[in-house]
Amino acid sequence: MVHYRVVSTYGKPFDFFLMEEPWRVYEVLERALGRHNAELVLRILSEWLGRNGCSTSPEELKRILSDRGYWK
């Protein structure tokens, strides 16, 4: 679903933003899916990371996926 909504909104696949512009991932999710669903995706990602040994809050993920400074 995410792939098709992002392609419909941006004309590029979600993978493009993950690989080429990771600092825009939250913006892309929010615009393509809506704020509630974008935050749900962050919560799911946070829980998955926690189960795999990387404790990161959804708020921290939002900062990381919204700030180009993390990706320089």
Residue pairs with C-beta under 8 A, 6 or more apart in sequence:
2 14
2 29
2 32
2 33
2 41
3 13
3 14
3 15
5 32
5 33
6 12
6 13
6 14
6 17
6 28
6 29
6 32
7 13
7 14
8 32
9 28
9 31
9 32
10 17
10 28
10 31
10 32
14 28
17 24
17 25
17 28
18 25
22 65
22 71
23 65
23 66
23 67
23 68
23 69
23 70
23 71
24 65
24 66
25 65
25 66
26 38
26 42
26 61
26 62
26 65
26 66
27 66
29 37
29 38
29 41
29 42
30 38
33 41
39 58
39 62
42 58
42 61
42 62
42 65
43 58
45 58
45 61
46 56
46 57
46 58
46 61
49 55
49 56
49 61
50 56
56 64
63 70
64 70
